[in-house]
């Protein structure tokens, strides 16, 4: 049943009513009473051989015999309704509960059966009936406060669902095709930020035990024709003979977190795997083309309970996940978040606030690559009757907004979960067993309604290498928001290949610093503040080593200028704009760590305007940088500054005049206006 809390409260009421045996039942039929007493014992004393659950079906057969003796035996009507609910036959459960109410409308002062009927009708999508029974219950002055809260929530959900059906959202799910989907169930998709790699869970039968199944990971790559290629299993150090599920990837696809569970003896399968609870999160890393690990996620995330359904932020530094806590007030599962500490372990988890987590179940959490849009499934917020999908957004004050239901028919009276959203923020992926698929659960994609979309996130990728030797380098990336100086992302290139992929949420202006030990820093600037940004970027990054102090090494890096891509001045001004602090602070740190390096700071302008004024302006701008670095503790004896005006353009006037578009010409002039540095002796 979808509302476990209500059910157990109601069950207690039923058993209390049925405990009347010693005082007399509503029936006078001794045979009916005898059969009723027999039926109560069956689930406690026998189990279904196929499901290993209490044997409710046999109990139902006996209760039917009791009702044949006396159909007005309302206690038997209640109990058979309860057992039908246990085997998920809600229609029959409603039939018998309504019959019990009809026979004895006031059989319990609290009237809890009305609340329970409201709940069952909600689960079946009978929203008018659900509202009717909830109102009956809420009008009862003897109703308990606990059940009144539950009835009010049921009523809100039914009212929401009725309105949602009358105002449907556009919804056209597309099956991902035979490269991904098979006759077996596929679910829990995970996608890299460039949308080219899909990792998911598949439930497959074990050959040696046909009636057992296991979960493994499979991976598919997007082909040039737009179709997903044939999926292949992850390597054996990731997939074991036990279950692995609910994967999540960092933006570049090189960091993997997933859940693995112990068997009944508490054993985790796989080399060097050990756990703390019944299900733990594990971490694996891809270097070059090889996956290493997995290991139990280091830090404080895993506990003696169970952790599942992780979701990594794009930079791999923030982890959202689901934790089930035995004995908690809700006896269900909640969403938690943990942050990667400087020592490389995950910090103590923090439970998301109560307006996100409810007394019911939260699950299937997904943080979008924009880092500010969170999707999840819940049975506790107003919805269609089952587990619905919701979205919440991080506000400017650091708080999550009130969750919004994604609407109908994305959500239905059944359970929805397993949702993830692509980097561009429009396309969502989910698992469904709808008709027309390949068998069982299949993975589908669909376009989200505008109001449910995340902030578009682009990316830039490429290759970091030594400019002279071409050897790949594991460059370190720091991404800053120029508007407030906030460091958004910390990432690094692959250790073997030097390749990288860094997410870039749009509607921001970015400074990017690339560093590697014993190399000059490299800076980049991306202005994505305009809404019409649509393309991601590919950029290879050559890194220069410092010139040797004895000047015996002379190569293309000698006297080469290094541009400050994020040092800014207002028009015809030499005062540094506040955004310039980010790059200059990083550069001051570099100079402090490399005290043998001396530099010249140079200012350049474009060719427009008076040449003498340009020369003066360029020198004053170089001097402003010089003074800023002195204020940051860099010795003046290590630095000189000079203005070059328009003497050394990147684009000559002749080249600019040959350009066809004014936008191209202006961009060329902008590149000519620059502040640079280079080593000196």
C-alpha positions as CSV (number, residue, x, y, z in Angstrom):
1,X,0.0,0.0,0.0
2,X,1.3,3.4,-0.9
3,X,0.4,5.0,2.5
4,X,2.1,2.8,5.0
5,X,1.7,5.1,8.0
6,X,-2.1,5.3,7.6
7,X,-2.4,1.6,7.0
8,X,-0.6,0.6,10.3
9,X,-2.8,3.0,12.3
10,X,-5.8,1.6,10.7
11,X,-4.7,-2.0,11.2
12,X,-4.4,-1.4,14.9
13,X,-8.0,-0.1,14.9
14,X,-9.2,-3.3,13.0
15,X,-7.5,-5.6,15.5
16,X,-8.9,-3.6,18.4
17,X,-12.4,-4.0,17.0
18,X,-11.8,-7.7,16.2
19,X,-10.6,-8.3,19.8
20,X,-14.3,-8.2,20.7
21,X,-14.4,-12.0,20.5
22,X,-14.4,-12.4,24.2
23,X,-17.4,-10.0,24.6
24,X,-19.3,-11.0,21.4
25,X,-19.2,-10.3,17.7
26,X,-21.9,-8.6,15.7
27,X,-22.9,-12.0,14.3
28,X,-24.7,-14.7,16.1
29,X,-23.5,-17.4,13.8
30,X,-21.1,-19.6,15.6
31,X,-19.8,-21.1,12.4
32,X,-19.0,-17.6,11.0
33,X,-17.1,-16.7,14.2
34,X,-15.2,-20.0,14.1
35,X,-14.2,-19.4,10.5
36,X,-13.3,-15.8,11.3
37,X,-11.0,-16.9,14.2
38,X,-9.4,-19.4,11.9
39,X,-8.7,-16.8,9.2
40,X,-7.0,-14.5,11.6
41,X,-4.4,-17.1,12.4
42,X,-3.6,-18.2,8.9
43,X,-1.2,-15.3,8.0
44,X,0.7,-15.7,11.2
45,X,1.1,-19.4,10.8
46,X,1.7,-20.1,7.1
47,X,3.4,-18.4,4.1
48,X,2.8,-18.3,0.4
49,X,5.4,-20.7,-1.3
50,X,5.9,-18.3,-4.3
51,X,6.1,-14.9,-2.6
52,X,7.3,-16.0,0.9
53,X,4.7,-13.6,2.3
54,X,2.0,-14.4,4.9
55,X,-0.6,-16.5,3.3
56,X,-3.4,-13.9,2.9
57,X,-5.0,-15.7,0.0
58,X,-5.9,-18.8,2.0
59,X,-7.2,-16.5,4.8
60,X,-9.4,-14.7,2.2
61,X,-10.9,-18.0,1.2
62,X,-11.9,-18.8,4.8
63,X,-13.3,-15.3,5.4
64,X,-15.5,-15.7,2.3
65,X,-16.9,-18.8,3.9
66,X,-17.6,-16.8,7.1
67,X,-19.4,-14.1,5.1
68,X,-21.5,-16.8,3.4
69,X,-22.7,-17.7,6.8
70,X,-23.5,-14.1,7.6
71,X,-22.9,-11.3,5.1
72,X,-23.7,-8.7,7.8
73,X,-20.7,-9.8,9.9
74,X,-18.9,-6.4,9.6
75,X,-15.8,-7.5,11.5
76,X,-15.2,-10.1,8.8
77,X,-15.8,-7.5,6.1
78,X,-13.1,-5.3,7.6
79,X,-10.6,-8.1,7.9
80,X,-11.1,-9.4,4.4
81,X,-10.7,-5.9,3.1
82,X,-7.4,-5.7,5.0
83,X,-6.1,-8.9,3.5
84,X,-7.2,-7.8,-0.1
85,X,-5.1,-4.7,0.5
86,X,-2.1,-6.8,1.4
87,X,-2.3,-8.6,-1.9
88,X,-2.7,-5.3,-3.8
89,X,-6.3,-5.9,-4.8
90,X,-7.6,-2.4,-3.9
91,X,-10.9,-2.8,-5.7
92,X,-11.9,-5.7,-3.6
93,X,-10.6,-4.0,-0.5
94,X,-12.8,-1.0,-1.1
95,X,-15.8,-3.2,-1.8
96,X,-15.5,-4.8,1.6
97,X,-14.6,-1.7,3.6
98,X,-17.6,0.1,2.1
99,X,-19.8,-2.8,3.0
100,X,-18.5,-2.7,6.6
101,X,-19.3,1.0,6.8
102,X,-22.8,0.4,5.3
103,X,-23.5,-2.2,7.9
104,X,-22.2,-0.3,10.9
105,X,-21.4,3.4,10.0
106,X,-20.3,4.1,13.6
107,X,-18.4,0.9,14.3
108,X,-15.5,3.0,15.6
109,X,-15.9,6.4,17.2
110,X,-12.9,7.8,15.3
111,X,-14.4,6.7,11.9
112,X,-11.0,5.7,10.7
113,X,-12.5,3.5,7.9
114,X,-13.6,6.6,6.1
115,X,-10.1,7.9,6.1
116,X,-8.8,4.6,4.8
117,X,-11.4,4.5,2.1
118,X,-10.3,8.0,1.0
119,X,-6.8,6.7,0.8
120,X,-7.6,3.6,-1.3
121,X,-9.8,5.6,-3.7
122,X,-6.9,8.0,-4.2
123,X,-4.6,5.1,-5.0
124,X,-7.0,3.9,-7.6
125,X,-7.5,7.3,-9.1
126,X,-11.1,7.7,-7.9
127,X,-10.5,11.3,-6.9
128,X,-14.1,12.4,-6.3
129,X,-14.8,9.4,-4.1
130,X,-11.5,10.0,-2.2
131,X,-12.6,13.6,-1.5
132,X,-16.0,12.5,-0.4
133,X,-14.7,10.0,2.2
134,X,-12.0,12.4,3.4
135,X,-14.7,15.1,4.0
136,X,-16.8,12.6,5.9
137,X,-13.9,11.8,8.1
138,X,-12.8,15.4,8.7
139,X,-16.3,16.3,9.8
140,X,-16.2,13.7,12.6
141,X,-15.5,15.5,15.9
142,X,-14.0,12.4,17.4
143,X,-11.4,11.9,14.7
144,X,-7.8,11.6,15.9
145,X,-5.5,14.5,15.2
146,X,-3.0,12.2,13.6
147,X,-5.5,10.7,11.1
148,X,-7.0,14.1,10.5
149,X,-3.6,15.3,9.2
150,X,-3.4,12.3,7.0
151,X,-7.0,12.8,5.7
152,X,-6.3,16.4,4.9
153,X,-3.2,15.4,2.9
154,X,-5.2,12.8,1.0
155,X,-7.9,15.4,0.2
156,X,-5.3,17.8,-1.0
157,X,-3.8,15.1,-3.2
158,X,-7.2,14.2,-4.7
159,X,-8.0,17.8,-5.4
160,X,-4.6,18.4,-7.0
161,X,-5.0,15.2,-9.1
162,X,-8.5,16.1,-10.3
163,X,-7.2,19.6,-11.3
164,X,-4.1,18.1,-13.0
165,X,-6.1,15.7,-15.1
166,X,-8.2,18.7,-16.3
167,X,-5.1,20.6,-17.2
168,X,-2.6,18.0,-18.6
169,X,1.0,18.8,-19.5
170,X,2.4,18.0,-23.0
171,X,4.0,14.5,-22.8
172,X,5.3,12.4,-25.6
173,X,7.7,9.8,-24.3
174,X,10.1,8.2,-26.8
175,X,11.6,4.7,-26.3
176,X,15.4,4.8,-26.4
177,X,15.4,1.8,-28.7
178,X,16.9,-1.7,-28.9
179,X,20.5,-0.5,-28.2
180,X,19.4,0.2,-24.6
181,X,16.1,-1.6,-24.0
182,X,15.6,-5.4,-24.0
183,X,13.1,-8.0,-22.9
184,X,14.5,-7.4,-19.4
185,X,13.8,-4.4,-17.2
186,X,16.1,-1.3,-17.6
187,X,15.9,1.6,-15.2
188,X,17.9,4.2,-13.3
189,X,19.6,6.0,-16.2
190,X,22.7,8.2,-15.7
191,X,24.1,10.5,-18.4
192,X,27.3,12.4,-19.0
193,X,27.0,16.2,-19.4
194,X,27.7,16.0,-23.2
195,X,24.8,13.5,-23.6
196,X,27.0,10.9,-25.3
197,X,27.2,8.2,-22.6
198,X,24.3,6.5,-20.9
199,X,24.8,4.2,-17.9
200,X,21.9,2.3,-16.5
201,X,20.7,-0.7,-14.5
202,X,19.4,-3.9,-16.0
203,X,17.7,-6.7,-14.2
204,X,18.8,-10.0,-15.7
205,X,18.1,-13.7,-14.8
206,X,21.0,-15.8,-13.5
207,X,21.7,-18.7,-15.7
208,X,22.5,-21.1,-12.9
209,X,19.3,-20.2,-11.0
210,X,16.4,-19.4,-13.4
211,X,14.1,-18.1,-10.8
212,X,16.6,-15.6,-9.4
213,X,17.6,-12.3,-10.9
214,X,20.4,-9.8,-10.4
215,X,21.0,-6.2,-11.2
216,X,24.0,-5.2,-13.3
217,X,25.2,-2.0,-15.1
218,X,25.2,-1.6,-18.8
219,X,26.6,1.3,-20.9
220,X,25.6,2.7,-24.3
221,X,27.1,5.4,-26.5
222,X,25.3,7.8,-28.7
223,X,26.0,7.2,-32.4
224,X,26.3,9.8,-35.1
225,X,22.8,8.9,-36.4
226,X,21.3,9.9,-33.1
227,X,20.5,6.3,-32.0
228,X,21.9,4.6,-28.9
229,X,24.5,1.9,-29.7
230,X,24.2,-1.6,-28.4
231,X,24.8,-1.6,-24.7
232,X,27.7,-3.5,-23.1
233,X,28.2,-4.6,-19.5
234,X,30.5,-2.8,-17.2
235,X,33.7,-4.6,-16.3
236,X,33.7,-7.4,-13.8
237,X,35.3,-5.4,-11.0
238,X,32.1,-3.3,-11.2
239,X,29.5,-5.9,-12.0
240,X,29.4,-8.9,-9.6
241,X,27.2,-12.0,-9.1
242,X,25.3,-9.9,-6.6
243,X,23.2,-6.7,-7.2
244,X,24.6,-3.3,-8.3
245,X,22.1,-0.5,-9.0
246,X,21.2,3.2,-9.2
247,X,24.4,4.5,-10.7
248,X,25.4,8.2,-10.9
249,X,28.2,9.8,-12.9
250,X,30.1,13.0,-12.7
251,X,29.8,15.3,-15.7
252,X,32.8,13.8,-17.5
253,X,31.8,10.2,-16.8
254,X,35.0,9.4,-14.9
255,X,33.5,9.2,-11.4
256,X,30.9,6.6,-10.5
257,X,28.9,6.2,-7.3
258,X,26.4,3.3,-7.0
259,X,24.6,1.2,-4.4
260,X,25.5,-2.4,-3.6
261,X,23.7,-4.6,-1.0
262,X,24.9,-7.4,1.1
263,X,23.3,-10.9,0.9
264,X,21.3,-12.4,3.8
265,X,24.6,-13.4,5.5
266,X,25.8,-9.8,5.4
267,X,28.4,-10.5,2.7
268,X,29.3,-8.0,0.0
269,X,30.4,-9.5,-3.3
270,X,33.4,-8.2,-5.2
271,X,37.1,-7.8,-4.5
272,X,37.8,-5.8,-1.4
273,X,34.1,-4.8,-0.9
274,X,32.9,-4.4,2.6
275,X,30.0,-2.5,4.0
276,X,28.5,-0.9,7.1
277,X,24.8,-1.6,6.6
278,X,22.4,-3.6,4.5
279,X,23.1,-1.4,1.5
280,X,26.0,1.0,1.0
281,X,27.3,3.4,-1.6
282,X,30.5,2.5,-3.5
283,X,32.9,4.6,-5.5
284,X,34.9,3.8,-8.7
285,X,37.1,6.0,-10.9
286,X,38.0,5.8,-14.5
287,X,41.6,6.7,-15.5
288,X,42.3,6.4,-19.2
289,X,40.1,3.6,-20.3
290,X,40.3,1.6,-17.0
291,X,37.9,1.5,-14.1
292,X,39.5,1.3,-10.7
293,X,37.8,0.2,-7.5
294,X,35.1,0.2,-6.4
295,X,35.6,0.9,-2.7
296,X,33.2,1.7,0.0
297,X,32.5,5.4,-0.3
298,X,35.1,7.0,2.1
299,X,33.8,9.2,4.8
300,X,30.6,9.5,6.7
301,X,27.8,8.7,4.2
302,X,27.4,5.0,4.8
303,X,25.9,3.9,8.1
304,X,24.4,0.9,9.9
305,X,21.1,1.5,8.1
306,X,20.9,1.6,4.3
307,X,22.0,4.2,1.7
308,X,20.8,4.1,-1.9
309,X,20.0,6.0,-5.1
310,X,23.0,8.5,-5.2
311,X,23.2,11.6,-7.4
312,X,26.5,13.3,-8.0
313,X,26.8,17.0,-8.8
314,X,28.4,17.8,-12.1
315,X,31.8,18.4,-10.6
316,X,31.7,15.3,-8.3
317,X,32.0,17.4,-5.1
318,X,28.4,17.2,-3.8
319,X,26.4,14.0,-3.3
320,X,22.7,13.6,-2.8
321,X,21.3,10.2,-1.8
322,X,18.5,8.3,-0.1
323,X,18.8,7.0,3.5
324,X,16.4,4.7,5.2
325,X,16.6,4.9,8.9
326,X,15.2,2.1,11.1
327,X,13.1,3.4,13.9
328,X,12.9,6.9,12.6
329,X,9.7,8.9,13.0
330,X,8.6,8.2,9.5
331,X,10.0,4.6,9.1
332,X,10.6,5.4,5.5
333,X,13.4,7.1,3.5
334,X,14.7,10.7,3.2
335,X,17.0,12.7,1.0
336,X,20.4,13.6,2.4
337,X,23.4,15.6,1.1
338,X,27.1,15.3,1.7
339,X,30.0,17.4,0.6
340,X,33.5,16.2,-0.4
341,X,36.0,17.5,2.0
342,X,39.6,18.7,1.3
343,X,41.0,15.4,2.6
344,X,39.1,13.5,-0.1
345,X,36.4,11.9,2.2
346,X,32.7,12.7,2.3
347,X,31.5,14.8,5.2
348,X,28.7,14.1,7.6
349,X,25.4,13.9,5.7
350,X,22.8,16.6,6.2
351,X,19.1,15.8,5.9
352,X,17.2,18.1,3.6
353,X,14.6,20.2,5.3
354,X,11.1,19.2,6.2
355,X,9.4,21.0,3.3
356,X,11.4,18.6,1.0
357,X,11.3,15.4,3.2
358,X,8.0,14.3,4.5
359,X,6.8,11.7,7.0
360,X,6.3,9.4,3.9
361,X,8.9,8.1,1.4
362,X,11.2,10.2,-0.6
363,X,13.4,8.5,-3.2
364,X,15.0,8.7,-6.7
365,X,16.8,12.0,-6.1
366,X,18.6,13.7,-9.1
367,X,20.7,16.9,-9.0
368,X,20.9,18.6,-12.4
369,X,24.3,19.6,-13.8
370,X,23.3,23.3,-13.1
371,X,23.8,22.4,-9.4
372,X,20.6,24.3,-8.4
373,X,17.7,22.2,-9.7
374,X,16.8,19.0,-7.8
375,X,14.3,16.4,-8.9
376,X,13.0,13.6,-6.7
377,X,10.1,11.2,-6.1
378,X,7.8,11.4,-3.1
379,X,4.7,9.8,-1.6
380,X,4.3,12.6,0.9
381,X,3.6,15.7,-1.2
382,X,0.2,16.4,-2.9
383,X,0.1,14.2,-5.9
384,X,-1.8,11.8,-8.1
385,X,-2.0,9.0,-5.6
386,X,1.3,7.0,-5.9
387,X,4.9,8.1,-5.9
388,X,5.1,11.3,-7.9
389,X,7.9,13.3,-9.4
390,X,8.8,16.8,-8.1
391,X,11.2,19.6,-8.7
392,X,12.7,22.1,-6.3
393,X,15.2,24.9,-6.9
394,X,18.0,26.5,-4.9
395,X,17.1,30.1,-4.1
396,X,19.4,33.1,-3.8
397,X,19.3,32.7,0.0
398,X,20.6,29.1,-0.3
399,X,17.2,27.6,0.6
400,X,15.2,25.1,-1.5
401,X,11.9,26.2,-2.9
402,X,8.6,24.5,-2.2
403,X,8.5,21.4,-4.4
404,X,6.4,21.5,-7.5
405,X,4.6,18.4,-8.9
406,X,5.6,17.8,-12.5
407,X,1.9,17.3,-13.4
408,X,-0.2,14.9,-15.3
409,X,0.3,12.7,-17.3
410,X,4.0,12.7,-16.4
411,X,2.7,11.6,-13.0
412,X,-0.2,9.2,-12.7
413,X,-2.0,7.2,-10.0
414,X,0.9,4.7,-10.2
415,X,4.4,5.1,-8.9
416,X,6.8,7.2,-10.9
417,X,10.5,7.5,-10.2
418,X,14.0,6.9,-11.8
419,X,14.0,10.4,-13.4
420,X,17.1,12.2,-14.6
421,X,17.4,15.4,-16.8
422,X,19.9,16.1,-19.5
423,X,22.4,19.0,-19.3
424,X,20.4,21.2,-21.6
425,X,17.6,21.1,-19.0
426,X,14.8,20.2,-21.4
427,X,14.9,16.4,-22.0
428,X,14.2,14.0,-19.1
429,X,14.8,10.3,-19.0
430,X,12.8,7.8,-17.0
431,X,11.8,4.1,-16.7
432,X,8.3,2.9,-17.6
433,X,6.5,-0.4,-18.3
434,X,4.0,1.3,-20.6
435,X,2.7,-0.7,-23.6
436,X,4.7,-0.8,-26.9
437,X,8.1,-1.3,-25.2
438,X,10.6,-4.1,-25.5
439,X,9.5,-5.9,-22.3
440,X,9.2,-4.9,-18.6
441,X,10.6,-1.5,-17.7
442,X,12.2,0.4,-20.6
443,X,14.0,3.7,-20.5
444,X,12.2,6.6,-22.3
445,X,13.0,10.3,-23.0
446,X,10.5,13.2,-23.1
447,X,10.6,17.0,-23.2
448,X,9.8,18.6,-19.8
449,X,7.2,21.3,-19.5
450,X,8.8,24.7,-19.5
451,X,8.1,25.3,-15.8
452,X,9.8,22.1,-14.9
453,X,13.0,22.6,-16.9
454,X,16.4,23.1,-15.4
455,X,18.9,25.9,-16.3
456,X,20.6,25.0,-19.5
457,X,24.1,23.7,-18.9
458,X,26.8,23.8,-21.6
459,X,30.3,22.4,-21.3
460,X,33.7,22.8,-22.6
461,X,36.0,19.9,-23.3
462,X,39.4,19.3,-24.8
463,X,43.0,18.2,-24.1
464,X,45.6,19.6,-21.7
465,X,49.2,19.1,-22.8
466,X,52.8,20.3,-22.6
467,X,53.1,22.9,-25.4
468,X,56.6,21.6,-26.4
469,X,56.5,17.9,-25.8
470,X,52.7,17.4,-26.4
471,X,52.6,15.1,-23.4
472,X,49.1,15.0,-21.7
473,X,48.9,16.8,-18.4
474,X,46.4,16.4,-15.5
475,X,45.4,20.0,-15.4
476,X,43.4,21.3,-12.5
477,X,40.3,23.5,-13.3
478,X,38.7,26.1,-11.2
479,X,35.5,27.7,-12.4
480,X,34.4,31.1,-10.9
481,X,31.3,33.2,-11.3
482,X,32.6,36.7,-12.1
483,X,29.5,38.4,-10.7
484,X,30.2,37.4,-7.1
485,X,33.6,35.6,-7.1
486,X,31.9,32.2,-6.1
487,X,33.9,29.2,-7.1
488,X,31.4,27.0,-8.9
489,X,33.3,24.0,-9.9
490,X,36.7,22.3,-9.2
491,X,37.7,19.6,-11.7
492,X,40.7,18.0,-13.3
493,X,41.8,16.4,-16.6
494,X,42.3,12.7,-17.0
495,X,45.7,11.6,-15.6
496,X,46.5,9.4,-18.7
497,X,44.9,11.1,-21.6
498,X,44.8,14.8,-20.5
499,X,41.2,15.0,-21.7
500,X,38.6,17.0,-19.7
501,X,35.0,18.0,-19.7
502,X,33.8,20.9,-17.5
503,X,30.1,21.9,-17.2
504,X,29.1,25.5,-17.8
505,X,25.6,26.5,-16.6
506,X,24.3,29.4,-18.8
507,X,23.3,32.8,-17.7
508,X,26.6,33.5,-16.0
509,X,29.9,35.1,-16.8
510,X,32.8,32.8,-16.0
511,X,36.5,33.0,-15.2
512,X,38.4,29.7,-15.5
513,X,41.8,28.9,-14.2
514,X,43.9,25.9,-15.4
515,X,46.9,25.0,-13.4
516,X,49.5,22.2,-13.2
517,X,52.5,22.0,-11.0
518,X,55.7,23.5,-12.5
519,X,53.7,25.1,-15.3
520,X,52.5,28.6,-16.0
521,X,48.7,29.1,-15.2
522,X,46.3,29.4,-18.1
523,X,43.2,31.5,-17.9
524,X,39.9,31.4,-19.9
525,X,36.8,33.5,-20.1
526,X,33.3,32.4,-21.0
527,X,30.5,35.0,-21.1
528,X,27.3,32.9,-21.0
529,X,25.2,35.7,-19.6
530,X,23.2,36.0,-22.9
531,X,20.2,33.8,-23.2
532,X,21.0,32.9,-26.9
533,X,24.1,30.8,-26.0
534,X,23.5,27.4,-27.5
535,X,26.8,25.8,-28.2
536,X,29.3,24.0,-26.1
537,X,33.0,24.6,-26.6
538,X,36.0,22.5,-27.5
539,X,39.4,23.9,-26.6
540,X,42.8,22.3,-26.3
541,X,45.0,23.9,-23.7
542,X,48.8,24.1,-24.2
543,X,50.7,24.6,-20.9
544,X,54.1,26.4,-20.8
545,X,56.9,25.6,-18.4
546,X,58.8,28.6,-16.9
547,X,62.0,29.6,-18.6
548,X,65.0,28.1,-17.0
549,X,66.9,30.6,-14.8
550,X,70.2,30.0,-16.6
551,X,68.4,30.7,-20.0
552,X,69.9,27.5,-21.4
553,X,66.4,26.4,-22.5
554,X,65.1,28.4,-25.4
555,X,61.8,27.4,-27.1
556,X,58.5,28.8,-28.2
557,X,57.7,29.7,-24.6
558,X,60.6,32.2,-24.5
559,X,59.1,35.7,-24.3
560,X,55.7,34.4,-25.2
561,X,52.9,36.5,-23.7
562,X,50.3,35.1,-21.4
563,X,47.0,36.9,-21.5
564,X,45.0,37.8,-18.4
565,X,41.6,36.7,-19.9
566,X,39.7,37.9,-16.8
567,X,41.3,41.3,-16.1
568,X,38.8,44.1,-16.9
569,X,38.7,47.9,-17.2
570,X,35.9,50.2,-18.0
571,X,36.0,52.1,-21.3
572,X,39.0,54.5,-21.5
573,X,39.7,53.8,-17.8
574,X,42.7,52.3,-16.1
575,X,41.0,51.4,-12.8
576,X,40.6,47.6,-12.3
577,X,37.0,46.4,-12.2
578,X,36.1,44.3,-9.2
579,X,35.8,41.1,-11.3
580,X,39.5,41.3,-12.0
581,X,40.3,40.2,-8.4
582,X,39.6,36.5,-9.2
583,X,42.3,36.0,-11.8
584,X,44.8,38.4,-10.1
585,X,44.4,36.7,-6.8
586,X,45.1,33.4,-8.4
587,X,48.1,34.8,-10.2
588,X,49.5,36.3,-7.0
589,X,49.2,32.9,-5.4
590,X,51.2,31.4,-8.3
591,X,53.9,34.1,-8.0
592,X,54.1,33.5,-4.2
593,X,54.6,29.8,-4.8
594,X,57.3,30.3,-7.6
595,X,59.6,33.0,-6.1
596,X,62.2,32.4,-8.8
597,X,59.9,33.9,-11.5
598,X,60.2,37.5,-12.5
599,X,57.7,39.1,-14.9
600,X,56.9,42.0,-17.1
601,X,53.3,43.3,-17.2
602,X,52.2,44.6,-20.5
603,X,49.2,46.7,-21.6
604,X,47.8,46.7,-25.2
605,X,45.0,48.6,-26.9
606,X,43.4,48.4,-30.3
607,X,44.3,50.7,-33.1
608,X,41.3,52.9,-32.9
609,X,41.7,56.4,-31.4
610,X,44.7,58.6,-30.7
611,X,47.9,56.5,-30.6
612,X,49.5,58.6,-27.9
613,X,46.5,58.4,-25.7
614,X,46.4,54.6,-26.3
615,X,50.0,54.3,-25.3
616,X,49.4,56.2,-22.1
617,X,46.2,54.2,-21.3
618,X,47.9,50.9,-21.9
619,X,50.8,51.8,-19.5
620,X,48.4,52.9,-16.8
621,X,46.4,49.7,-17.1
622,X,49.6,47.6,-16.8
623,X,50.6,49.8,-13.8
624,X,47.2,49.1,-12.1
625,X,47.9,45.4,-12.3
626,X,51.4,45.9,-11.0
627,X,50.1,47.9,-7.9
628,X,47.4,45.3,-7.2
629,X,50.0,42.5,-7.1
630,X,52.2,44.5,-4.8
631,X,49.2,44.9,-2.5
632,X,48.9,41.1,-2.5
633,X,52.5,40.8,-1.2
634,X,54.5,40.3,-4.4
635,X,57.8,42.2,-4.3
636,X,58.1,45.1,-6.7
637,X,61.7,44.0,-7.5
638,X,60.2,41.0,-9.3
639,X,58.0,43.0,-11.7
640,X,58.1,45.6,-14.3
641,X,55.3,47.1,-16.4
642,X,55.1,48.7,-19.8
643,X,52.4,50.0,-22.2
644,X,52.6,49.1,-25.8
645,X,49.5,50.9,-27.1
646,X,48.5,49.3,-30.5
647,X,52.1,48.4,-31.6
648,X,51.6,44.6,-31.3
649,X,48.1,43.6,-32.3
650,X,46.9,40.0,-32.4
651,X,44.9,41.0,-35.5
652,X,46.3,43.6,-37.9
653,X,44.0,46.4,-39.3
654,X,44.4,44.8,-42.7
655,X,43.1,41.5,-41.4
656,X,40.2,43.1,-39.6
657,X,39.2,45.1,-42.7
658,X,38.9,41.8,-44.6
659,X,36.3,40.4,-42.1
660,X,32.8,40.4,-43.4
661,X,30.8,40.8,-40.2
662,X,30.9,43.8,-37.8
663,X,30.6,41.3,-34.9
664,X,33.8,39.6,-36.1
665,X,35.6,42.9,-36.5
666,X,34.6,44.0,-33.0
667,X,35.7,40.7,-31.5
668,X,39.1,41.1,-33.2
669,X,39.5,44.6,-31.7
670,X,38.5,43.2,-28.3
671,X,41.3,40.6,-28.5
672,X,43.8,43.3,-29.4
673,X,42.8,45.1,-26.2
674,X,44.5,43.0,-23.6
675,X,46.7,42.9,-20.5
676,X,49.5,40.3,-20.5
677,X,52.5,39.0,-18.6
678,X,55.7,37.2,-19.6
679,X,58.8,36.1,-17.8
680,X,61.9,38.3,-17.7
681,X,65.4,37.9,-16.3
